[in-house]
Amino acid sequence: MQKIIPFKKDIVFKDRIDEISSISMDHHLIREEYIIKGEFTVEGEFITNAQKEPFHFDIPYLGNLDDNYEVEKCVIDIDDFYYEIMEPNKLMIHIDILVDKLSEKPLIIEEIPTLVEEDLKEEREEFMEEKEEVIEENRKEIVSEKEVEEENRVENVAEVTKVFDSVSNEAYMTYRVYIVREGDTISSILEKYQINEEDLRKYNVINELSLGDKLIIPNEKN
């Protein structure tokens, strides 16, 4: 994969530029992680008052690469270079920086193997503990009366138990852990994995999606 980074810069001469008789450009760019830095060297000859005069300019450069790419093997070069005389003593240079051999970072989806009965029991206990912690935190924020807190705790724990009891001996569950990426919505995730929102909420506490959140995606198989 390639990426073009445009760059332009005004160069001011001491004398009037009647004509550029020769010009060349070289670069000294390096990459450090996701930063490209270095300088361009622009030199040549120009005509002023019917005489040729040399010119030489070192132009610093600092730019960033998108961190959605793998950049370890990328190659930096120049794709295009041209110039324009903008004012009597001003030259605008245009440089297209070519970054080659980029690759997109892969989508990370963790696959959890099929659970046997013993594993399922252990997962059930861990899930119920996590669910109770979330319930406790929410209860402290929403209500203060002890009786209401106890009632909510019993209702939510009963709901978690019901989720695991619904799996019969003739079926087993496969779970996926999905990491939320930019642009994801609850609707897009439901459509992608062909599940309904009620099943998704049985295994996750969903108020709003944030980049990097992990969602448990259930899939029951006979």
ABEGO torsion letter per residue (X at the ends): XBBBBBBBBBBBBABBBABBABBBBBBBBBBBEABBBEBBBBBEBBBBGGBBBBBBBBBBBBBBBBAABBAAABBBBBABBBBBBABAABBBBBBBBBBBGBBBBBBBBBBBBBBBAAAAAAAAAAAAAAAAAAAAAAAAAABABAAAAAAAAAAAAAAAAAAAAABBAABBBBBBBBBBBBGBBAAAAAAAAGBBAAAAAAABBBABBBBGBBBBBBBBBX
